[in-house]
Amino acid sequence: MSTQNIFVQSKGSKRYEIHFEGCSYAVIKQLNPTRYKLVRGSPLRALMQLSSSDFLRFCERCFINERPCTTKNRWYMRRVFSFDPSPRLKSMPPVWLFSPLLMIASCIVGVAASFVCQSTVNLADASPALLTLWIVFSTVAHESGHVLACMRAGRLVGRCGLKLSYGLPMFFVDTADICMASTKLRIATSLAGPYFNSATLLCLCVAELTSGKLYLPLNYVSIAFIVGNLVPFLKLDGYYILCDILSIPNLMKRSQEAFKLALAGQRGVSILLLYYCANLLFILLAMVSIGVTLCDMALGVMPR
């Protein structure tokens, strides 16, 4: 079965949408209330053998014992404010603007332009206020990219806003509905965040070349947004891009399961084992790098 979406509606108010990602997995979406269910393995094979008249019964069984998702504020995570961005967007950007090839090229050009500026423009100081303002602006641009790409893909965008996670302020955007889109549109939505950061970095580089002043911390912030979000070993944009490329949802969890099976003597699932080993190596290198940096900072301030 190829990638396709099927809509099912009961005689009452229950409505479902089924997204088939080839023979890899399927996602079932229930409307009112909105819930999602991942189907793979033997349940997926059973679903693919059903006739269209039996889809409704299968969908109802998937959600019969599940409670609707809630957005209760917990002590460690509280929403400060949120809003629905859909009514505020009067028109959509053109489709070509969210081409994955254009996004990747823009990220590469943005980072390269930053290094060109560092070698040709005189260094200038960036005040803490300017740095803070640039971080907030880069965050808003990043999340706006995800929102516009998700809506350009024809999928719903939930609420956006600001939340406190363990006391730290964080922006959030609910683009869960993109899981019902095609692989290309999902990848484009994940790439849109770093893509918009590369656009802001290019604008910054033009301003620096024009003024002859290099604001190095601002460049580093933009590069961190682009490169950091594309790392596939953290649950950020790069991780979800890799999941979509491999057609393996929940890649991190499944790689951990594959590693446990490998320890028990079972073979197979080489891609999952390779990802798990690469993830461990990344964590080890990150810990060593942080440790070396902290030691250098300590030696720099502690008297000998």
KEKE-3310 file (N, C-alpha, C; in steps of 0.2 Angstrom, whole numbers, plus 5000, padded with zeros to 4 digits):
npx = (5004:5003:5008:4995:4980:4965:4948:4936:4920:4907:4890:4886:4894:4907:4923:4937:4954:4965:4982:4992:5009:5016:5021:5026:5021:5006:4996:4983:4970:4959:4945:4938:4937:4954:4965:4979:4985:4998:5001:5008:5018:5010:4996:4996:4997:4985:4976:4978:4973:4959:4943:4936:4924:4926:4935:4931:4926:4939:4946:4938:4941:4954:4954:4946:4950:4958:4962:4957:4969:4976:4980:4985:4992:5007:5018:5031:5030:5022:5010:5012:5006:4995:4990:4980:4987:4982:4970:4977:4985:4983:4987:4995:5013:5022:5023:5036:5044:5046:5053:5063:5076:5080:5079:5089:5100:5100:5103:5116:5122:5120:5127:5140:5141:5142:5154:5162:5160:5166:5179:5182:5176:5177:5178:5165:5157:5144:5130:5123:5109:5106:5110:5101:5089:5091:5092:5078:5072:5077:5072:5058:5058:5062:5051:5041:5044:5041:5027:5022:5026:5019:5006:5006:5007:4995:4990:4983:4987:4991:4990:5001:5014:5020:5029:5034:5047:5052:5055:5062:5060:5051:5047:5033:5026:5012:5013:5008:4999:5005:5010:5001:5004:5013:5029:5039:5033:5033:5046:5050:5043:5050:5062:5060:5062:5076:5079:5072:5080:5092:5089:5087:5101:5108:5102:5108:5122:5122:5119:5130:5141:5138:5139:5151:5154:5156:5146:5149:5144:5130:5131:5135:5124:5114:5120:5121:5107:5104:5113:5113:5099:5099:5105:5104:5103:5097:5080:5076:5074:5082:5082:5068:5068:5077:5070:5059:5066:5071:5059:5055:5046:5048:5062:5073:5068:5065:5078:5084:5077:5080:5094:5094:5088:5098:5108:5102:5105:5098:5098:5099:5090:5099:5101:5095:5103:5115:5111:5109:5122:5129:5122:5126:5140:5139:5134:5144:5155:5150:5149:5163:5167:5160:5166:5179:5178:5173:5184:5194:5188:5188:5202:5206:5201:5204:5216:5234)
npy = (4994:5011:5028:5036:5044:5041:5044:5042:5040:5039:5035:5044:5057:5054:5054:5049:5049:5041:5038:5031:5026:5019:5002:5003:5009:5016:5030:5034:5046:5053:5064:5076:5072:5077:5065:5054:5039:5027:5014:4999:4984:4968:4973:4983:4975:4968:4979:4983:4973:4974:4979:4994:4996:4991:4999:5008:5001:4996:5008:5013:5003:5006:5017:5015:5012:5023:5038:5055:5067:5079:5096:5100:5110:5107:5105:5106:5111:5124:5133:5149:5158:5156:5155:5154:5152:5152:5161:5173:5172:5178:5175:5162:5158:5155:5138:5134:5140:5132:5121:5106:5105:5119:5123:5116:5121:5134:5134:5129:5140:5151:5148:5147:5160:5167:5163:5169:5183:5183:5183:5194:5206:5219:5216:5219:5224:5216:5220:5213:5215:5217:5204:5196:5200:5196:5182:5179:5184:5175:5163:5165:5167:5154:5145:5151:5147:5133:5134:5140:5131:5119:5123:5127:5114:5110:5105:5105:5118:5118:5126:5140:5148:5153:5144:5138:5128:5118:5130:5137:5148:5144:5144:5136:5126:5118:5106:5093:5088:5087:5074:5067:5070:5069:5061:5070:5082:5082:5082:5094:5103:5100:5105:5118:5126:5128:5133:5146:5152:5152:5161:5173:5174:5176:5189:5196:5194:5202:5215:5216:5216:5227:5238:5236:5230:5217:5206:5195:5186:5186:5179:5167:5162:5161:5151:5141:5138:5133:5122:5115:5111:5102:5091:5074:5066:5071:5075:5084:5095:5088:5075:5071:5073:5062:5051:5052:5050:5037:5031:5026:5028:5035:5032:5033:5026:5014:5010:5008:4997:4988:4987:4980:4968:4964:4962:4951:4941:4941:4944:4956:4970:4981:4994:5001:4997:5003:5017:5018:5015:5026:5036:5034:5037:5050:5056:5053:5060:5073:5074:5073:5085:5095:5093:5096:5109:5115:5112:5120:5133:5133:5132:5144:5154:5150:5153:5149)
npz = (5000:4996:5001:5009:5013:5022:5025:5038:5044:5056:5059:5068:5077:5077:5069:5059:5053:5043:5041:5030:5029:5018:5019:5032:5043:5051:5055:5065:5067:5078:5078:5088:5103:5098:5095:5093:5086:5084:5073:5070:5065:5068:5071:5061:5049:5050:5049:5036:5028:5030:5024:5017:5024:5036:5043:5052:5063:5067:5070:5081:5091:5093:5101:5112:5125:5129:5136:5133:5128:5140:5144:5157:5169:5177:5191:5187:5174:5167:5157:5152:5143:5129:5112:5097:5081:5069:5065:5063:5052:5036:5023:5014:5012:4997:4989:4984:4993:5004:5000:5002:4997:4995:5008:5014:5007:5010:5024:5024:5017:5025:5037:5031:5026:5038:5043:5034:5036:5049:5046:5038:5044:5056:5073:5085:5100:5108:5117:5133:5133:5119:5115:5122:5116:5103:5104:5108:5097:5087:5092:5091:5077:5073:5078:5071:5058:5059:5061:5049:5039:5043:5041:5028:5023:5024:5036:5053:5065:5082:5098:5101:5111:5127:5139:5156:5159:5171:5178:5168:5155:5140:5122:5114:5101:5094:5083:5080:5071:5059:5058:5050:5037:5021:5019:5013:5016:5030:5033:5028:5036:5048:5045:5043:5054:5057:5045:5044:5054:5047:5038:5045:5050:5038:5035:5046:5043:5031:5036:5045:5036:5029:5039:5044:5056:5067:5075:5085:5095:5092:5079:5083:5091:5081:5073:5082:5084:5071:5068:5081:5082:5071:5075:5076:5088:5098:5104:5094:5079:5069:5074:5071:5058:5053:5058:5049:5037:5038:5040:5052:5066:5083:5085:5094:5106:5100:5096:5108:5113:5103:5106:5118:5115:5107:5117:5123:5114:5102:5084:5071:5065:5061:5058:5069:5079:5075:5076:5089:5095:5089:5095:5109:5108:5104:5116:5125:5119:5121:5135:5138:5131:5138:5151:5149:5145:5157:5166:5160:5162:5176:5179:5173:5182:5195:5207:5205)
capx = (5000:5007:5007:4989:4976:4958:4944:4931:4915:4902:4883:4886:4899:4914:4927:4944:4958:4970:4987:4997:5015:5018:5020:5030:5017:5000:4994:4975:4968:4952:4943:4933:4943:4959:4970:4983:4987:5003:4999:5014:5018:5004:4990:4996:4995:4978:4972:4979:4969:4952:4939:4934:4918:4928:4940:4928:4927:4946:4948:4935:4944:4960:4954:4941:4953:4962:4959:4959:4975:4975:4985:4985:4998:5010:5022:5037:5029:5016:5009:5011:5000:4995:4986:4979:4990:4978:4966:4981:4988:4978:4989:5001:5019:5022:5025:5043:5048:5047:5057:5068:5083:5081:5080:5096:5105:5100:5106:5123:5124:5119:5133:5146:5141:5144:5162:5165:5160:5171:5186:5183:5173:5180:5174:5161:5154:5136:5128:5118:5102:5106:5111:5095:5084:5093:5090:5071:5070:5079:5067:5052:5058:5062:5045:5036:5045:5037:5020:5020:5027:5014:5000:5007:5006:4988:4988:4981:4992:4988:4991:5008:5014:5026:5028:5039:5049:5057:5057:5065:5055:5052:5042:5031:5021:5009:5012:5007:4995:5010:5011:4996:5006:5018:5036:5042:5030:5035:5053:5050:5041:5055:5068:5058:5064:5083:5078:5071:5086:5097:5087:5089:5108:5110:5101:5113:5128:5122:5120:5137:5145:5136:5141:5158:5155:5155:5143:5151:5139:5124:5132:5136:5118:5111:5123:5119:5100:5104:5117:5110:5093:5099:5108:5099:5103:5092:5074:5074:5072:5086:5079:5062:5070:5080:5064:5055:5070:5071:5052:5055:5044:5051:5068:5077:5065:5066:5085:5085:5074:5085:5100:5092:5087:5105:5112:5099:5107:5095:5102:5095:5089:5106:5100:5093:5109:5120:5109:5110:5129:5131:5120:5130:5146:5138:5133:5151:5159:5147:5151:5170:5168:5158:5170:5185:5177:5173:5190:5197:5185:5190:5209:5206:5199:5207:5223:5238)
capy = (5000:5017:5033:5039:5046:5038:5047:5037:5044:5035:5039:5049:5062:5051:5055:5047:5050:5036:5040:5025:5027:5013:4996:5004:5011:5020:5034:5035:5052:5054:5071:5078:5075:5075:5060:5050:5032:5024:5007:4995:4977:4964:4977:4986:4970:4967:4985:4984:4968:4976:4983:5001:4996:4988:5003:5012:4997:4996:5014:5014:4999:5009:5023:5013:5012:5028:5044:5061:5071:5085:5101:5102:5113:5103:5109:5107:5113:5128:5137:5156:5161:5153:5157:5150:5157:5151:5166:5178:5172:5179:5171:5157:5159:5150:5132:5133:5143:5126:5115:5104:5107:5126:5124:5114:5125:5140:5133:5129:5146:5155:5146:5149:5168:5169:5162:5174:5189:5183:5184:5200:5211:5220:5213:5224:5221:5215:5221:5208:5217:5215:5197:5193:5202:5191:5175:5179:5185:5169:5158:5167:5165:5146:5142:5153:5143:5127:5135:5141:5125:5115:5126:5126:5107:5108:5102:5110:5120:5119:5132:5142:5152:5153:5140:5137:5121:5118:5136:5140:5150:5141:5144:5130:5126:5111:5104:5086:5086:5085:5067:5064:5072:5064:5061:5076:5088:5082:5084:5101:5106:5100:5109:5125:5130:5130:5137:5153:5154:5153:5167:5178:5174:5179:5196:5198:5195:5208:5221:5217:5218:5234:5242:5234:5228:5210:5205:5188:5182:5185:5174:5160:5161:5158:5145:5136:5137:5129:5116:5111:5108:5097:5085:5068:5062:5075:5075:5091:5094:5083:5068:5069:5072:5056:5047:5052:5048:5030:5028:5023:5032:5033:5029:5032:5021:5007:5008:5005:4990:4983:4985:4975:4962:4961:4959:4944:4936:4941:4948:4959:4978:4984:5002:5003:4996:5008:5023:5017:5016:5033:5040:5033:5040:5057:5058:5052:5066:5079:5074:5075:5092:5099:5092:5099:5116:5117:5112:5126:5139:5133:5134:5151:5159:5148:5155:5143)
capz = (5000:4995:5006:5007:5019:5021:5030:5040:5048:5058:5058:5073:5077:5077:5063:5059:5047:5043:5036:5029:5027:5015:5023:5038:5049:5050:5061:5066:5070:5080:5079:5093:5104:5094:5098:5088:5088:5080:5072:5066:5066:5067:5070:5054:5044:5050:5046:5028:5025:5031:5019:5020:5029:5043:5046:5057:5069:5070:5073:5087:5095:5095:5106:5117:5132:5130:5139:5129:5131:5143:5145:5164:5172:5182:5195:5184:5168:5167:5152:5154:5139:5123:5107:5091:5076:5062:5062:5062:5046:5031:5017:5015:5008:4991:4990:4983:4998:5008:4996:5007:4995:4996:5015:5016:5004:5014:5031:5022:5015:5031:5041:5027:5026:5045:5044:5029:5040:5054:5043:5035:5047:5062:5079:5089:5106:5108:5124:5135:5131:5112:5114:5124:5111:5097:5106:5108:5090:5084:5094:5087:5070:5072:5079:5066:5052:5059:5060:5042:5035:5044:5038:5021:5021:5024:5042:5058:5070:5088:5101:5102:5117:5131:5145:5160:5160:5177:5179:5162:5150:5133:5118:5111:5096:5093:5076:5080:5066:5053:5057:5045:5030:5018:5022:5011:5020:5037:5033:5026:5042:5053:5042:5043:5060:5056:5038:5046:5057:5042:5034:5050:5050:5032:5036:5050:5039:5027:5041:5047:5030:5027:5044:5045:5063:5068:5082:5085:5099:5088:5074:5087:5093:5075:5071:5087:5082:5065:5069:5086:5080:5066:5078:5076:5094:5103:5101:5091:5072:5066:5076:5068:5050:5053:5059:5043:5031:5039:5041:5059:5072:5090:5083:5100:5110:5097:5096:5115:5113:5099:5110:5124:5111:5105:5123:5124:5109:5096:5079:5066:5066:5061:5058:5075:5083:5073:5079:5097:5096:5088:5101:5115:5106:5104:5123:5128:5117:5123:5142:5138:5129:5143:5156:5147:5145:5164:5168:5157:5165:5183:5179:5172:5187:5201:5208:5206)
cpx = (5004:5005:5000:4985:4968:4954:4938:4926:4909:4895:4882:4891:4906:4917:4934:4947:4964:4976:4992:5003:5018:5016:5024:5026:5011:4999:4986:4974:4961:4951:4938:4932:4949:4964:4973:4985:4992:5001:5005:5014:5012:4997:4990:4994:4988:4974:4973:4975:4961:4949:4938:4929:4920:4933:4937:4928:4934:4948:4944:4938:4951:4960:4949:4944:4957:4959:4961:4965:4973:4981:4985:4992:5001:5015:5029:5036:5022:5016:5008:5005:5001:4990:4985:4982:4986:4974:4971:4985:4983:4980:4995:5007:5018:5025:5033:5047:5050:5050:5063:5075:5085:5082:5087:5101:5106:5104:5114:5126:5125:5125:5139:5147:5144:5151:5165:5165:5165:5178:5187:5180:5176:5175:5171:5158:5147:5134:5123:5111:5101:5106:5104:5089:5085:5091:5082:5069:5071:5074:5060:5052:5058:5055:5040:5037:5041:5030:5018:5021:5021:5007:5000:5006:4999:4986:4987:4987:4989:4990:4999:5008:5021:5025:5035:5041:5054:5060:5060:5060:5056:5046:5040:5026:5019:5008:5011:5004:4999:5011:5007:4998:5011:5025:5039:5039:5032:5042:5054:5048:5046:5061:5066:5061:5071:5083:5077:5077:5092:5096:5089:5097:5110:5108:5106:5120:5128:5123:5127:5142:5144:5139:5148:5159:5152:5152:5144:5146:5133:5125:5132:5129:5114:5114:5121:5111:5100:5107:5114:5104:5093:5103:5103:5099:5100:5086:5072:5073:5075:5084:5073:5063:5073:5074:5060:5059:5070:5064:5051:5053:5047:5057:5072:5074:5066:5073:5087:5083:5078:5091:5099:5091:5094:5109:5109:5101:5103:5098:5096:5094:5095:5106:5099:5099:5114:5118:5111:5118:5132:5128:5124:5137:5145:5137:5140:5155:5156:5149:5158:5171:5166:5163:5177:5184:5176:5179:5194:5195:5188:5198:5210:5205:5202:5214:5228:5242)
cpy = (5006:5022:5036:5040:5044:5041:5042:5041:5039:5039:5044:5055:5060:5051:5053:5048:5045:5038:5033:5027:5021:5007:4997:5005:5015:5024:5035:5041:5052:5061:5071:5072:5073:5071:5056:5043:5029:5017:5004:4988:4973:4968:4981:4981:4969:4973:4985:4978:4969:4979:4989:5001:4994:4993:5007:5008:4996:5002:5015:5009:5002:5014:5021:5014:5018:5034:5050:5064:5077:5089:5104:5105:5109:5107:5111:5110:5117:5132:5144:5159:5157:5156:5153:5155:5157:5158:5172:5178:5172:5176:5167:5159:5154:5144:5131:5136:5137:5120:5113:5105:5114:5127:5122:5118:5132:5140:5133:5136:5151:5154:5149:5157:5170:5169:5167:5181:5189:5184:5190:5207:5212:5218:5219:5220:5221:5215:5215:5209:5215:5207:5193:5194:5197:5184:5174:5180:5178:5163:5159:5165:5157:5143:5145:5149:5136:5128:5136:5135:5120:5117:5126:5119:5105:5105:5107:5112:5121:5126:5134:5147:5151:5148:5140:5130:5120:5125:5140:5142:5147:5142:5137:5131:5119:5110:5097:5084:5084:5078:5064:5066:5067:5065:5068:5082:5088:5084:5091:5105:5106:5104:5116:5129:5133:5134:5144:5156:5156:5160:5173:5179:5178:5187:5199:5199:5201:5214:5222:5219:5225:5239:5241:5232:5221:5209:5197:5184:5181:5179:5167:5158:5158:5152:5139:5134:5132:5122:5112:5108:5103:5091:5080:5064:5066:5075:5082:5090:5089:5076:5066:5069:5065:5050:5046:5049:5040:5027:5024:5028:5030:5029:5028:5027:5014:5005:5005:4998:4985:4982:4980:4968:4959:4959:4952:4939:4936:4946:4951:4967:4981:4991:5004:5003:5001:5015:5023:5018:5023:5038:5040:5037:5048:5060:5058:5058:5072:5080:5076:5082:5096:5099:5096:5107:5119:5117:5118:5132:5139:5135:5141:5156:5157:5150:5149:5143)
cpz = (5000:5001:5004:5014:5017:5027:5032:5045:5050:5057:5063:5072:5076:5070:5064:5053:5048:5038:5036:5026:5024:5019:5030:5044:5047:5056:5060:5070:5072:5081:5084:5098:5099:5098:5092:5090:5082:5079:5068:5068:5064:5066:5063:5049:5044:5047:5039:5025:5026:5025:5022:5025:5036:5046:5052:5064:5072:5073:5080:5093:5098:5101:5112:5124:5133:5132:5134:5133:5134:5143:5152:5165:5177:5186:5192:5177:5168:5160:5155:5150:5133:5118:5101:5085:5070:5060:5061:5055:5040:5025:5018:5010:5002:4993:4989:4989:5003:5005:5001:5004:4996:5004:5017:5013:5008:5021:5029:5021:5021:5035:5038:5027:5033:5046:5039:5033:5046:5052:5039:5038:5054:5068:5083:5095:5106:5116:5126:5133:5123:5111:5116:5119:5105:5098:5106:5101:5086:5086:5091:5080:5069:5073:5073:5059:5053:5058:5053:5038:5037:5041:5031:5018:5022:5031:5048:5063:5077:5091:5101:5108:5121:5137:5149:5161:5165:5179:5174:5157:5143:5129:5115:5106:5095:5086:5075:5074:5059:5052:5052:5038:5027:5021:5020:5015:5027:5038:5032:5033:5048:5051:5043:5048:5059:5049:5040:5050:5053:5039:5039:5050:5044:5032:5041:5047:5034:5031:5043:5042:5028:5032:5046:5052:5064:5075:5083:5089:5096:5083:5078:5089:5087:5073:5076:5086:5076:5066:5075:5085:5075:5069:5079:5083:5099:5100:5099:5083:5068:5068:5072:5060:5049:5053:5052:5037:5032:5039:5047:5064:5078:5089:5090:5104:5107:5096:5103:5115:5109:5102:5115:5121:5109:5111:5124:5119:5103:5091:5075:5068:5066:5061:5065:5080:5081:5076:5086:5099:5095:5093:5107:5114:5107:5112:5126:5126:5120:5131:5142:5136:5135:5149:5155:5147:5152:5167:5166:5161:5172:5183:5177:5177:5194:5202:5208:5212)
residu = (MET:SER:THR:GLN:ASN:ILE:PHE:VAL:GLN:SER:LYS:GLY:SER:LYS:ARG:TYR:GLU:ILE:HIS:PHE:GLU:GLY:CYS:SER:TYR:ALA:VAL:ILE:LYS:GLN:LEU:ASN:PRO:THR:ARG:TYR:LYS:LEU:VAL:ARG:GLY:SER:PRO:LEU:ARG:ALA:LEU:MET:GLN:LEU:SER:SER:SER:ASP:PHE:LEU:ARG:PHE:CYS:GLU:ARG:CYS:PHE:ILE:ASN:GLU:ARG:PRO:CYS:THR:THR:LYS:ASN:ARG:TRP:TYR:MET:ARG:ARG:VAL:PHE:SER:PHE:ASP:PRO:SER:PRO:ARG:LEU:LYS:SER:MET:PRO:PRO:VAL:TRP:LEU:PHE:SER:PRO:LEU:LEU:MET:ILE:ALA:SER:CYS:ILE:VAL:GLY:VAL:ALA:ALA:SER:PHE:VAL:CYS:GLN:SER:THR:VAL:ASN:LEU:ALA:ASP:ALA:SER:PRO:ALA:LEU:LEU:THR:LEU:TRP:ILE:VAL:PHE:SER:THR:VAL:ALA:HIS:GLU:SER:GLY:HIS:VAL:LEU:ALA:CYS:MET:ARG:ALA:GLY:ARG:LEU:VAL:GLY:ARG:CYS:GLY:LEU:LYS:LEU:SER:TYR:GLY:LEU:PRO:MET:PHE:PHE:VAL:ASP:THR:ALA:ASP:ILE:CYS:MET:ALA:SER:THR:LYS:LEU:ARG:ILE:ALA:THR:SER:LEU:ALA:GLY:PRO:TYR:PHE:ASN:SER:ALA:THR:LEU:LEU:CYS:LEU:CYS:VAL:ALA:GLU:LEU:THR:SER:GLY:LYS:LEU:TYR:LEU:PRO:LEU:ASN:TYR:VAL:SER:ILE:ALA:PHE:ILE:VAL:GLY:ASN:LEU:VAL:PRO:PHE:LEU:LYS:LEU:ASP:GLY:TYR:TYR:ILE:LEU:CYS:ASP:ILE:LEU:SER:ILE:PRO:ASN:LEU:MET:LYS:ARG:SER:GLN:GLU:ALA:PHE:LYS:LEU:ALA:LEU:ALA:GLY:GLN:ARG:GLY:VAL:SER:ILE:LEU:LEU:LEU:TYR:TYR:CYS:ALA:ASN:LEU:LEU:PHE:ILE:LEU:LEU:ALA:MET:VAL:SER:ILE:GLY:VAL:THR:LEU:CYS:ASP:MET:ALA:LEU:GLY:VAL:MET:PRO:ARG)
# end
